[in-house]
């Protein structure tokens, strides 16, 4: 039982040390999602412009 109580503070410290990594990963995930949305938006504009140009030719 004592070894368990000795491990708890160490595990808590490891969790706290991992928090900045978690936050950074969340930010990277958000950035990636925004990039994909931006690319999809730009591609959609290109497709619309191409189809518009094709119809007017």
The 8 nearest C-alpha neighbors of each residue, nearest first, counted from 0:
[[1, 3, 2, 4, 5, 6, 7, 8],
 [0, 2, 4, 3, 5, 6, 7, 8],
 [1, 3, 5, 4, 0, 6, 7, 8],
 [4, 2, 6, 5, 1, 0, 7, 8],
 [3, 5, 1, 7, 6, 2, 0, 8],
 [6, 4, 2, 3, 7, 1, 8, 9],
 [5, 7, 3, 9, 4, 8, 10, 2],
 [6, 8, 10, 4, 9, 5, 11, 3],
 [9, 7, 11, 10, 6, 12, 5, 4],
 [8, 10, 12, 6, 7, 11, 13, 5],
 [9, 11, 13, 7, 12, 8, 6, 14],
 [12, 10, 8, 14, 13, 9, 7, 15],
 [13, 11, 15, 9, 10, 14, 16, 8],
 [12, 14, 16, 10, 11, 15, 17, 9],
 [15, 13, 11, 17, 12, 16, 10, 18],
 [14, 16, 12, 18, 17, 13, 11, 19],
 [15, 17, 13, 14, 18, 12, 19, 20],
 [16, 18, 14, 20, 15, 19, 13, 21],
 [17, 19, 21, 15, 20, 16, 22, 14],
 [20, 18, 22, 21, 17, 23, 16, 15],
 [21, 19, 23, 17, 18, 22, 24, 16],
 [20, 22, 18, 24, 19, 23, 25, 17],
 [21, 23, 19, 25, 20, 24, 26, 18],
 [24, 22, 20, 26, 25, 21, 19, 27],
 [25, 23, 27, 21, 26, 22, 28, 20],
 [24, 26, 28, 22, 23, 27, 21, 29],
 [27, 25, 29, 23, 24, 28, 30, 22],
 [28, 26, 24, 30, 29, 25, 31, 23],
 [29, 27, 25, 31, 26, 30, 24, 32],
 [28, 30, 26, 32, 27, 31, 33, 25],
 [31, 29, 27, 33, 28, 32, 26, 34],
 [32, 30, 34, 28, 33, 29, 27, 35],
 [33, 31, 29, 35, 34, 30, 36, 28],
 [34, 32, 36, 30, 31, 35, 37, 29],
 [33, 35, 37, 31, 32, 36, 38, 30],
 [34, 36, 38, 32, 37, 33, 39, 31],
 [37, 35, 39, 33, 34, 38, 40, 32],
 [36, 38, 34, 40, 35, 39, 33, 41],
 [37, 39, 41, 35, 40, 36, 42, 34],
 [40, 38, 42, 36, 37, 41, 43, 35],
 [39, 41, 37, 43, 38, 42, 36, 44],
 [42, 40, 38, 44, 43, 39, 37, 45],
 [43, 41, 45, 39, 44, 40, 38, 46],
 [42, 44, 46, 40, 41, 45, 39, 47],
 [45, 43, 47, 41, 42, 46, 48, 40],
 [44, 46, 42, 48, 43, 47, 49, 41],
 [47, 45, 43, 49, 44, 48, 50, 42],
 [46, 48, 44, 50, 45, 49, 51, 43],
 [49, 47, 51, 45, 46, 50, 52, 44],
 [50, 48, 46, 52, 51, 47, 45, 53],
 [49, 51, 53, 47, 52, 48, 46, 54],
 [52, 50, 48, 54, 49, 53, 47, 55],
 [53, 51, 49, 55, 50, 54, 48, 56],
 [52, 54, 50, 51, 56, 55, 49, 48],
 [55, 53, 51, 52, 56, 50, 49, 48],
 [54, 56, 52, 53, 51, 50, 49, 48],
 [55, 53, 54, 52, 51, 50, 49, 48]]
